[in-house]
Amino acid sequence: MAESWAGLGSAIASFLFLYAMVKDHIPFQLRQYFANFFHKVISFANPYQQITIHEYNGDYMRRDKLYAATQAYLSVACSYRARKLKAELGQESDKPLITFDDYEEVTDTFKGVKVWWYASKRVPNSKTISFYNEEERKYYLLTFHKRHRKLVEGEYLNHILREGRDVMTHRRQRKLFTNSPSRNWYGYKSSAWSHVAFEHPATFDTLAMDPKKKEEIIDDLVTFREGKEYYKKIGKAWKRGYLLYGPPGTGKSSMIAAIANFLEYDVYDLELTAVKTNTELRKIFIETTGKSIIVVEDIDCSLDLTGKRKEKKKEENENEKEKMLPGKDETDDNTKLTLSGLLNFIDGLWSACGGERIIIFTTNHLEKLDPALIRRGRMDMHIEMSYCTFEAFKVLTKNYIGVVEHNMFNTIRTLLCDVNMSPADVAEGLMLKKSRNKDVGACLENLIKVIEAAKEEAAKKKAEEELAAKENEELITDEESSVEKALDLENSNSEK
């Protein structure tokens, strides 16, 4: 054993001596040539190739999107094969990301081809001064057989990017935006939108609506979400418009929240009264992202969309009739938000920027909207949010008091057919404020009292309206009689 170690030490000493001689007496160009030749020989003998995916791109300022997608993809597809795992919580995520730790290797299979993933990092020299103060630079190393290079570059990486983005979408913290500009610490506007976390609990299961209509809406949303290639094939922007109309309290806002939770989209609540010009509207739209819902609530109150044109007079001539924001100065057409600007926002050239967007308008008065605004192609699906039906009532009782059948249901069914009540009023009737004890019978009895009171109030109001109409009709009749008597008197005087 001692002789073996002595021989190894002698061999190492001889190699170091020869290396020093070669380094001092052989020119650098020749040494570089032999190094390249040796590398080619090794590469020729090695049938595997590698692709490195760094965490940061060339400017070291932005996290590479492919790296983030790869990390998300591997956390789902391959992390169960790893022995060492790590958990991370991203800035825009509400769920931890579990993936394999550094210096760990896992395998993946795509279309029968086996590849290897290795997570590593490069720690910079402590003596090196870095402007960005980076402690380490992580990267993924993808190894595969060279005969599968076309498959890896052409399909596998795209597969990783697509699947990884889906994983990040499911894990991210969704946001509710409003067009109230935020300011940075310099005092300048940093974005046209400010946001908070979107945490509305409404879902289609809790939405008080007829089940058939609900199922129709869900099928339409699924078709839209999976229709990227179809929209591209027919030459249309990947977007869809929904018009929600109905009386107050019928669940229009809850429907928007249910759609957002079902699709896992962000919500942009657009306040049109805060937008001054068409140009500003386009800038706001450009800053929205894909997988989002753009909402304009009470569209009939945001713009003058009654279908009537306003005539504007100037000192020299009349300008064209145009719908303007109420209360705005009408001296310069280019400084106003117009109906044509809103229509271009919905389905013009600018609407094709990005993709996978839903635009939702809500209104309490459908008849006030201009037909050009709500035609098919702009508002593709019109959804009536009606008064509470018996089917919607059953959803509310399941949500609020946890029952699906009761002997009082028949009485309530009859009452709901005789009076128009919004789901919000019915839900309020199911809630007992004096006691925390959720007695089913007491809740239903309280609801029956509320519906009966509403029925009496509706009957009283109807009687008052009929009386007022009758009095108005009598007044008109008396005026007509007075006019006829006056005409008869005038005619008789003329004849005389």
C-alpha positions in Angstrom: 0.0 0.0 0.0 2.8 2.4 0.9 4.5 1.7 -2.4 1.2 2.5 -4.3 0.8 5.8 -2.6 4.5 6.6 -3.3 4.0 5.8 -7.0 0.9 8.0 -7.2 2.7 10.9 -5.6 5.6 10.5 -8.1 3.1 10.5 -11.1 1.4 13.6 -9.9 4.7 15.4 -9.4 5.8 14.4 -12.9 2.6 15.7 -14.4 2.9 19.0 -12.7 6.5 19.4 -13.9 5.6 18.6 -17.4 2.6 20.9 -17.3 4.8 23.8 -16.1 7.3 23.1 -18.9 4.5 23.0 -21.6 3.0 26.2 -20.2 6.3 28.0 -20.3 7.7 26.8 -23.7 4.6 26.1 -25.9 2.9 29.2 -27.4 -0.6 30.1 -26.2 -2.1 29.7 -29.7 -0.8 26.2 -30.0 -2.0 25.2 -26.6 -5.4 26.6 -27.5 -5.5 24.6 -30.7 -4.7 21.4 -28.8 -7.4 22.2 -26.2 -10.0 22.8 -28.9 -9.0 19.6 -30.7 -9.2 17.6 -27.5 -12.6 19.1 -26.8 -13.9 18.1 -30.2 -12.7 14.6 -29.7 -14.5 14.4 -26.4 -17.6 15.9 -28.0 -17.5 13.5 -30.8 -17.3 10.6 -28.5 -20.0 12.0 -26.2 -23.5 11.4 -27.7 -25.3 13.8 -25.3 -25.9 17.6 -25.6 -26.9 20.2 -23.0 -29.0 23.4 -22.9 -28.5 25.8 -20.0 -31.4 28.0 -18.8 -30.2 30.8 -16.6 -32.3 32.5 -14.0 -31.4 36.0 -15.2 -31.0 37.1 -18.8 -28.1 39.2 -20.2 -28.8 42.4 -18.4 -29.0 40.6 -15.0 -32.0 42.7 -14.0 -35.0 40.7 -15.1 -35.8 37.1 -14.2 -35.9 35.0 -17.3 -39.5 33.9 -18.2 -38.3 30.5 -19.5 -36.5 29.8 -16.2 -39.6 30.7 -14.2 -41.8 28.5 -16.4 -39.3 25.7 -16.2 -39.2 25.9 -12.4 -43.0 25.8 -12.3 -43.2 22.9 -14.7 -40.6 20.8 -12.9 -42.3 21.4 -9.6 -45.4 19.5 -10.9 -43.9 17.1 -13.4 -40.7 15.9 -11.8 -40.3 17.1 -8.2 -41.8 13.8 -6.9 -38.7 12.0 -8.2 -36.3 14.2 -6.2 -34.9 13.3 -2.8 -34.1 16.9 -1.8 -36.8 19.5 -2.1 -37.2 23.2 -1.4 -40.3 25.4 -1.0 -40.5 29.0 -2.3 -43.2 31.7 -2.2 -43.1 34.1 -5.1 -44.0 37.8 -4.9 -47.2 37.3 -6.9 -48.1 33.9 -5.6 -50.4 32.8 -2.8 -49.3 29.1 -2.8 -45.9 27.7 -2.1 -43.9 26.3 -5.0 -42.3 22.9 -4.2 -39.4 22.0 -6.5 -36.1 20.0 -6.2 -33.2 21.6 -4.4 -29.9 22.8 -5.9 -27.4 20.1 -7.1 -30.2 17.6 -7.5 -30.9 15.7 -10.8 -34.3 14.4 -12.0 -35.5 12.8 -15.2 -38.5 13.6 -17.4 -40.1 11.8 -20.4 -41.6 13.5 -23.4 -43.1 11.5 -26.3 -41.0 8.5 -25.2 -37.8 10.5 -25.0 -35.9 10.6 -21.8 -34.2 13.8 -20.7 -32.3 14.8 -17.5 -32.6 18.0 -15.5 -30.0 19.3 -13.1 -30.4 22.3 -10.8 -27.2 24.1 -10.1 -25.9 27.6 -9.3 -22.7 29.6 -9.7 -21.5 31.5 -6.7 -19.5 34.6 -7.7 -16.0 35.2 -6.4 -16.2 37.1 -3.1 -13.5 39.5 -4.3 -15.6 40.4 -7.3 -17.6 43.7 -6.9 -21.1 43.3 -8.4 -23.3 46.3 -9.0 -26.5 44.2 -8.5 -25.1 42.5 -5.4 -25.9 39.1 -6.6 -25.0 36.3 -4.2 -25.6 33.5 -6.7 -26.8 32.8 -10.2 -29.0 29.8 -10.5 -29.5 27.8 -13.7 -31.1 24.6 -15.0 -29.1 22.2 -17.1 -31.1 20.1 -19.6 -29.3 17.0 -21.0 -30.5 14.9 -23.9 -29.3 12.6 -26.6 -28.2 14.6 -29.7 -30.5 12.6 -32.0 -33.5 14.1 -30.1 -32.3 17.7 -30.5 -35.1 18.8 -33.0 -37.7 17.4 -30.7 -36.3 19.1 -27.6 -35.9 22.5 -29.4 -39.0 22.4 -31.4 -41.6 20.9 -29.1 -40.3 20.1 -25.6 -39.2 23.6 -24.7 -42.5 25.0 -26.0 -44.3 22.3 -24.0 -42.5 23.4 -20.8 -43.2 27.1 -21.5 -46.9 26.4 -22.0 -47.4 24.1 -19.0 -45.2 26.2 -16.7 -47.3 29.3 -17.4 -50.5 27.4 -16.6 -49.0 26.3 -13.3 -47.9 29.9 -12.5 -51.4 31.1 -13.4 -53.0 28.7 -10.9 -50.5 29.6 -8.2 -50.4 33.3 -8.5 -52.3 35.8 -6.4 -55.0 37.2 -8.6 -55.6 41.0 -8.5 -58.4 43.5 -8.7 -57.3 46.6 -10.6 -58.8 50.1 -10.8 -57.7 52.9 -13.1 -56.5 55.1 -10.2 -52.9 55.8 -11.1 -50.3 54.9 -8.5 -47.2 57.0 -7.9 -43.7 56.0 -7.2 -41.4 57.6 -4.6 -40.5 60.3 -7.1 -44.1 61.4 -7.2 -44.6 60.5 -10.8 -47.3 58.1 -12.2 -45.8 54.6 -12.4 -48.9 52.9 -13.9 -52.4 53.6 -15.1 -53.7 50.9 -12.7 -53.5 50.3 -9.0 -54.5 47.0 -7.5 -55.4 45.0 -4.4 -55.6 41.2 -3.9 -58.8 39.7 -5.5 -60.4 37.6 -2.8 -64.1 37.5 -3.7 -65.5 34.2 -2.6 -68.4 34.0 -5.2 -68.5 30.9 -7.4 -71.0 29.4 -9.7 -72.0 26.9 -7.0 -73.1 29.8 -4.7 -74.6 32.0 -7.4 -78.4 32.2 -7.1 -79.5 31.5 -10.7 -81.4 29.0 -12.8 -79.1 25.9 -13.1 -79.7 25.6 -16.9 -78.7 29.2 -17.5 -75.7 28.7 -15.3 -74.6 25.6 -17.2 -74.9 27.5 -20.5 -72.7 30.3 -19.2 -70.1 27.8 -17.9 -70.0 25.9 -21.3 -69.5 29.2 -23.1 -66.6 30.2 -20.8 -64.9 26.8 -21.3 -65.2 27.1 -25.0 -63.6 30.5 -24.9 -60.8 29.5 -22.7 -59.9 26.5 -24.9 -60.5 28.4 -28.2 -57.1 30.0 -28.9 -56.5 28.0 -32.1 -60.1 28.4 -33.2 -60.1 32.2 -32.9 -56.8 32.3 -34.8 -58.3 30.1 -37.5 -61.3 32.3 -38.1 -59.3 35.5 -37.9 -60.7 37.1 -34.7 -59.1 38.5 -31.7 -59.1 36.1 -28.7 -61.7 38.0 -26.6 -65.4 37.8 -25.7 -68.0 40.3 -24.5 -70.7 39.7 -22.0 -73.6 42.1 -21.2 -75.2 41.6 -17.8 -78.5 43.4 -17.4 -81.3 43.4 -14.9 -82.6 45.2 -11.8 -80.4 46.1 -8.9 -79.6 43.3 -6.5 -79.9 40.5 -9.0 -76.2 39.4 -8.7 -74.4 41.1 -11.5 -71.3 41.8 -9.5 -71.4 38.3 -8.0 -71.6 36.9 -11.6 -68.4 38.8 -12.5 -66.6 37.4 -9.4 -67.8 33.9 -10.2 -66.5 34.1 -13.8 -63.1 35.4 -12.5 -62.8 32.6 -10.0 -63.8 30.0 -12.5 -61.3 31.1 -15.1 -58.7 32.3 -12.6 -58.4 35.7 -14.3 -57.5 39.1 -13.0 -60.2 41.7 -12.9 -59.8 45.3 -14.3 -62.6 47.6 -13.0 -62.6 50.4 -15.5 -64.1 53.6 -14.3 -65.0 55.5 -17.5 -65.9 58.7 -15.8 -62.2 59.0 -14.8 -61.1 58.7 -18.5 -60.9 62.0 -20.3 -59.9 61.1 -23.9 -59.9 58.3 -26.4 -56.1 58.3 -26.3 -56.1 57.9 -22.6 -58.5 54.9 -22.9 -56.1 53.2 -25.4 -53.2 53.7 -23.1 -55.1 52.2 -20.2 -56.1 49.2 -22.3 -52.5 48.6 -23.4 -51.4 48.2 -19.8 -53.9 45.4 -19.2 -52.6 41.8 -19.4 -53.9 38.6 -20.9 -56.1 36.2 -18.8 -58.1 39.1 -17.5 -61.6 40.5 -17.3 -62.2 44.2 -18.1 -65.4 45.4 -16.3 -67.4 48.5 -16.9 -70.2 48.6 -14.4 -73.4 50.7 -15.0 -72.3 51.5 -18.5 -75.5 53.5 -19.0 -74.3 55.9 -16.3 -70.8 56.2 -17.5 -71.5 57.7 -21.0 -74.5 59.2 -22.7 -75.4 56.0 -24.7 -79.2 56.6 -25.2 -78.8 56.6 -29.0 -79.6 60.3 -29.3 -77.1 62.7 -30.9 -76.3 66.0 -29.4 -76.1 69.0 -31.7 -73.3 71.3 -30.8 -73.2 74.9 -32.0 -70.0 77.0 -32.5 -69.6 80.6 -33.5 -69.1 79.8 -37.2 -70.8 76.5 -38.0 -72.3 73.3 -36.5 -70.2 70.3 -35.8 -71.2 66.7 -36.4 -73.5 65.1 -33.8 -71.5 63.1 -31.3 -72.1 61.4 -28.0 -69.9 62.9 -25.3 -69.3 62.5 -21.6 -71.9 64.3 -19.6 -70.7 67.6 -18.2 -67.6 67.8 -20.4 -66.5 70.9 -22.4 -67.8 70.5 -25.9 -65.4 72.9 -27.6 -62.8 70.4 -28.8 -63.8 66.9 -30.1 -60.2 65.5 -29.8 -60.2 66.0 -26.0 -63.2 63.9 -25.2 -64.1 60.3 -24.7 -66.6 59.4 -27.4 -68.8 56.5 -28.2 -66.6 55.7 -31.3 -63.6 55.6 -29.0 -65.3 53.1 -26.7 -66.4 51.0 -29.7 -62.8 50.8 -30.9 -61.8 49.8 -27.4 -64.2 46.9 -27.6 -63.6 45.5 -31.1 -61.3 47.8 -33.0 -57.6 47.3 -33.9 -56.5 48.0 -30.4 -58.7 45.2 -29.0 -56.4 42.6 -30.6 -53.4 43.7 -28.5 -52.7 40.8 -26.2 -55.2 38.0 -25.9 -57.5 35.9 -23.8 -59.5 38.8 -22.5 -63.2 39.1 -21.5 -65.0 42.4 -21.5 -68.1 42.7 -19.3 -70.7 45.5 -19.3 -73.4 45.8 -16.6 -76.5 47.9 -16.7 -79.8 48.3 -14.9 -81.5 49.8 -18.0 -80.9 47.9 -21.2 -83.2 50.1 -23.2 -80.9 53.1 -22.6 -77.9 51.6 -24.4 -77.1 52.3 -28.0 -77.7 49.2 -30.2 -74.3 49.7 -31.8 -72.7 49.1 -28.4 -74.3 45.9 -27.6 -74.6 44.1 -30.9 -73.2 40.7 -31.4 -69.5 40.8 -32.0 -69.1 43.4 -29.3 -71.3 42.0 -26.5 -71.4 38.4 -27.7 -73.6 37.0 -25.0 -76.4 38.9 -23.3 -77.2 37.5 -19.8 -80.4 38.6 -18.0 -80.0 38.7 -14.3 -83.7 38.4 -13.3 -85.6 38.5 -10.1 -85.4 35.6 -7.7 -87.0 32.4 -9.1 -87.7 29.3 -7.0 -84.6 27.5 -8.4 -82.5 30.5 -7.3 -84.2 30.5 -3.9 -83.1 26.8 -3.4 -79.5 27.8 -4.0 -79.8 30.5 -1.4 -81.3 28.2 1.2 -78.5 25.7 0.6 -75.9 28.4 1.0 -77.4 30.3 4.0 -79.2 27.6 6.1 -78.0 24.4 4.6 -81.3 22.8 3.5 -82.5 21.7 0.1 -86.1 20.6 1.0 -88.7 21.8 3.5 -92.4 21.8 3.9 -92.5 25.6 3.7 -91.0 25.6 0.2 -94.4 25.3 -1.6 -95.7 28.4 0.2 -92.6 30.3 -0.8 -92.8 29.1 -4.4 -96.3 30.5 -4.6 -95.3 33.8 -3.1 -92.3 34.3 -5.4 -94.6 33.8 -8.4 -96.8 36.7 -7.2 -94.1 39.3 -6.4 -90.7 40.4 -7.9 -87.9 40.2 -5.4 -84.2 40.3 -6.0 -81.9 37.5 -4.8 -80.3 40.1 -2.5 -83.7 40.8 -0.8 -84.4 37.0 -0.4 -81.0 36.4 1.1 -81.6 39.2 3.5 -84.9 37.6 4.5 -83.1 34.3 5.3 -80.8 36.0 7.8 -81.9 36.4 11.4 -80.2 39.3 13.0 -81.5 38.9 16.6 -80.0 35.4 17.1 -77.0 33.5 16.0 -78.9 30.3 16.2 -79.7 29.2 12.5 -83.1 27.7 13.1 -84.3 26.6 9.7 -88.0 27.1 10.4 -87.5 30.5 11.9 -85.4 31.6 8.9 -88.1 30.5 6.4 -90.9 32.0 8.5 -89.0 35.3 8.5 -88.6 35.1 4.7 -92.3 34.5 4.3 -93.1 37.6 6.3 -90.6 39.6 4.2 -92.1 38.4 0.9 -95.7 39.0 2.1 -94.7 42.6 3.2 -93.1 43.1 -0.2 -96.3 41.8 -1.9 -98.5 44.2 0.1 -96.2 47.1 -0.7 -96.2 46.2 -4.4 -100.0 46.0 -4.4 -100.3 49.3 -2.6 -97.9 50.9 -5.1 -99.8 49.5 -8.0 -103.1 50.9 -6.6 -101.5 54.3 -6.2 -100.2 54.2 -9.7 -103.6 53.2 -11.1 -105.3 56.0 -9.1 -102.8 58.5 -10.3 -103.3 57.3 -13.9 -107.1 57.6 -13.5 -106.9 61.1 -12.0 -104.6 62.1 -14.9 -107.0 60.6 -17.4 -109.9 62.5 -15.8 -107.9 65.7 -15.9 -107.1 65.3 -19.5 -110.8 64.6 -20.2 -111.8 67.7 -18.4 -109.3 69.8 -20.3 -110.5 68.4 -23.6 -114.1 69.2 -22.6 -113.1 72.7 -21.7 -111.3 73.1 -25.1 -114.4 71.7 -27.0 -116.7 74.1 -25.1 -114.5 77.0 -25.9 -114.4 76.1 -29.6 -118.2 75.7 -29.7 -118.6 79.1 -28.1 -116.2 80.7 -30.5 -117.9 79.1 -33.5 -121.3 80.3 -32.3 -120.1 83.8 -31.9 -118.6 83.6 -35.4 -121.9 82.6 -36.9 -123.7 85.4 -35.2 
